[in-house]
Amino acid sequence: MSTTTSEIPSNAMVTKLESQPQSAPEQQECCKSQPSQSSFSALKSFISGGVGGACCVLVGHPLDLVKVRMQTGGASAGSSVFGMLSNTLAKEGVRGLYRGVSAPLTAVTPMFAVSFWSYDLGQQLVKSVGQWEMSPDEKARPYNLSMMEICMAGAFSAIPTTGIMAPSERIKCLLQVQANEVERGGKAKYTGMVDCAKSVLREGGIASLYKGTVATLARDIPGTVAYFGTYELAKKELMKFQGIDPSRGQLSPIAVLTAGGLAGMACWGVSIPADVIKSRYQTAPEGKYSGLYDVYKTLIKEEGYGGLVKGMRPALIRAFPANAACFLGMEVSKSMLSFMD
C-alpha cells in the first residue's frame, strides 16, 4: 500500500551540508524548523494513507461482499460474480452492496497509517541488518534493498496492522453473513456496526472481538510479501519500459496505478485459502470449531480442496480497481497537501 521506493536515501548529502559552516542564527533556525517539517510530513502521510484506504474500500467493497458470501455459503450453486452483484442490487439496492462497509471504512485511516509506518520501519530494520558490518563510508552510500529485503519489510508490516484489521474484519464478516440469513427470511441480529461490536464484546469479551487474529496474520503475512514484492518489481520494470532510471525517476500516475493493481491481484492470489478459513472461523457460532485446523479439516471433508479457493474470482476482480483507486486517492491527496512540504 505504500508508494515508497525500494531505495533508502543515503545520508551523504546531509553530511555534506552539515560540513559547511553555519552561523549561530542559521543553526537555531534549522533546529526550529526541523520538528515542524517532520510533524507535517507525518500528518501528510497519515491523511494520504487514510484517503487512499477509503478509496480502496469504497471501490472494492461490493465485490468483497460477494467474496464473503461465496466463502460462507451465502451464494447459491453456480452463482456468478456479476449475477450475485445484480441480484443483490435488485433485492437490496445500492445500500445492500455496501453491507458491512462501515467497519472496514472506520478502520482504514489508522490501518493504513500503521501500515505505512510499519513498512517504512521494516525497511529501516532490514537496512540496518544489511549494513551491520559496513564501514562508515559504505553506510554513507545509497542502499538499494534487495527483493528479499523488500519482502521481509512487507511481512513485518502485517504484524502491527493486524491489531486493527482483525476486529474490523470480524465485524464486517458477521454483518455480511447476517445479510445472507435475512435474505433467506431470517431475523437480523445486529442493527449495525456499533451494535455488532457491542454484542460480540458482551457475549465473548475482547477475545471474541479478536477471534481470527492468527488466521488474519496467516493471510496477511504472505499477502503483504506478495503485495510489496510485486509492487516494487512491477514499478521497477515499468520504469525501465518508460526509459526512467529506477534509482532517480518517478513513475507516471498510470504506471503507479498499474503496479498497484497488479500488486493487489498478487496479494489476493496468495491470500485466498487463508482468507476462506478466516471467514469461516470468524463467522461460525462459538464452539463450532476447536481451532483453525478444525475449520480446514471440515472444509476439505465437506467441499474438497476447491473450497479453499472460494471467492477467488471476486477477490481478483476487486483487487485491481480497488488498489488502483487506493494509489490514485493517495497521489491526489498528496498533491493537494503539497503545501505541507
C-alpha positions, 0 to 999 in steps of 0.5 A: 500500500505504500508508494515508497521506493525500494531505495533508502536515501543515503545520508551523504548529502546531509553530511555534506551540508552539515560540513559547511559552516553555519552561523549561530542564527542559521543553526537555531533556525534549522533546529526550529524548523526541523520538528515542524517539517517532520510533524507535517510530513507525518500528518501528510502521510497519515491523511494520504494513507487514510484517503487512499484506504477509503478509496480502496474500500469504497471501490472494492467493497461490493465485490468483497461482499460477494467474496464473503458470501461465496466463502460462507455459503451465502451464494447459491450453486453456480452463482456468478460474480456479476449475477450475485452483484445484480441480484443483490442490487435488485433485492437490496439496492445500492445500500445492500452492496455496501453491507458491512462497509462501515467497519472496514471504512472506520478502520482504514485511516489508522490501518493504513497509517500503521501500515505505512509506518510499519513498512517504512520501519521494516525497511529501516530494520532490514537496512540496518541488518544489511549494513551491520558490518559496513564501514562508515563510508559504505553506510554513507552510500545509497542502499538499494534493498534487495527483493528479499529485503523488500519482502521481509519489510512487507511481512513485518508490516502485517504484524502491527496492522493486524491489531486493527484489521482483525476486529474490523474484519470480524465485524464486517464478516458477521454483518455480511453473513447476517445479510445472507440469513435475512435474505433467506427470511431470517431475523437480523441480529445486529442493527449495525456496526456499533451494535455488532461490536457491542454484542460480540464484546458482551457475549465473548469479551475482547477475545471474541472481538479478536477471534481470527487474529492468527488466521488474519496474520496467516493471510496477511503475512504472505499477502503483504510479501506478495503485495510489496514484492510485486509492487516494487518489481512491477514499478521497477520494470515499468520504469525501465519500459518508460526509459526512467532510471529506477534509482532517480525517476518517478513513475507516471500516475498510470504506471503507479496505478498499474503496479498497484493493481497488479500488486493487489491481484498478487496479494489476493492470489496468495491470500485466498485459502487463508482468507476462506478459513478466516471467514469461516472461523470468524463467522461460525457460532462459538464452539463450532470449531476447536481451532483453525485446523478444525475449520480446514479439516471440515472444509476439505471433508465437506467441499474438497480442496476447491473450497479453499479457493472460494471467492477467488474470482471476486477477490481478483476482480476487486483487487485491481480497481480497488488498489488502483483507486487506493494509489490514485486517492493517495497521489491526489491527496498528496498533491493537494497537501503539497503545501505541507512540504 
